[in-house]
């Protein structure tokens, strides 16, 4: 496989892995998040958050992936980018790293939302998961 084929293959592979990681995260956290959100005292708000949760994880994971570019100060043309296989591997590693970083940030943001809902429902005397 030449470097150009590697670039295309690895780019789409890392993009799919980023999306799958977000979906696995959603599968692991979805039920817990839904049970917490259901305790929110506002009408329609739980349904909105349930819909936004998977999309938020997926979009932030892919945003991290897309934030990494192949062009740098030393490589300004496509030919310079595909010349060095080690550089392509390094960029793939950066894409994976940024995707996981942004996914971790997304989980922390959703955890903050869940914590806020839990604090509000606790003040109201209603346990999370109780309807």
N, C-alpha and C positions, 0 to 999 in steps of 0.2 A: 504494500500500500504506500503510495507516494504521499508527500506532505499535504498536498491539496485535498486528496481523498480523506486523509486523516482529519484535517481541519473540519470538513463538512460532517463527517461521521461523528467525530467527538463533540462537535457543537450541538447537534441534535440529540445525541445520547445524554449529554449533561443537562440539556433543557428538559428532556423527559424525566431524568432522575430528579431534577428539582421539583417538577410537578408531582411526581409520585411521592416524594418525601413530604410534601405539603398534604397530600391526600392521606397518607399513612398517619400523619400527625392529627389530622381531622378525625380519622377513625378511632384513634386512641383517646382523644379528648372530647369528642362530640357529645357523648352521653352525659358526661359530667357537666359540660358547659350548658347543655340543654336543660338539665335538671336545675341548675342554679338560675338560669335565665327565666325559667317558668315561674319563679318566685317573684319576679319583678311586679310591682303594683300597678304599672301603667298598661292600659289596653293597647294591643297591637305592637308594643315594644318588644316583647319576647319573640314574636314571629319575625320581626325585622332582624333582630340579632341572630336568630337561628339561620336565616338566609345569608346574612353577611359573614358569618363565621367561616365557612369553607372558602368563600370567595376571597376574604381578607387574607387567609393563610396562603392560598394559591397565588394571589396577585403579588403579595410581598415576597414570596419565595422566588417567583419569576422576575420580579423587579431587581432582586439581588443578582440573579443570573445575568440579566440584560445590562446591569450597570458596569460590567467588566468589558472592556474593549480590547481588541487585538492591536490597535494602533497606539504606539507610544512615541516618545520623543525620538527614539532611535529607529523606529520602523514606521515610515509614513506611507509606504506603498504596499500593495497586496503582495508583490513579489518578495519584498523584504520580510513580510509576515510569514509566508509559507516556506521560506528558505531554511528556517531553523526548527527542527522537530522538538528540541528541548524547550524552546520558547512556547510552542503550541501546547505542550504538556503543562507548562507553568501557568499559562492563561486558563487552561481547563481547571487546574487546581484552584486558581483565584475565583473562577466562576462558581465552583462547588462551595468554596469557603464563604463567599458573599451570599449565596443562596441560603446556606444554613444560618448565617448570621442574621439575615433579614427575617428568616422564619423564626428564629429565637426571639427577635424583637417583636414579631407579630404575636407570638405566644404570650410574651410579657404584657403587651398591650391588652390582649383579650383577658388575661388574668387580672389586670387592673380593673377592667370593666366588670368582671365577675365579682371581684372583691368589693367594688362599689355597690353592686346589687345586693350582695350578701350583707353589707353594712346597713343599707337602707331597709332591707327586710327584717334584719335583726332588731333594729330600732322600732319597727312596727309590730314586733312580737310574733312574727311569722317565720318559721324555720324554712331554709332553702329546700325546695322540692315539695313543699306543702302548697296545696292550692286553695 
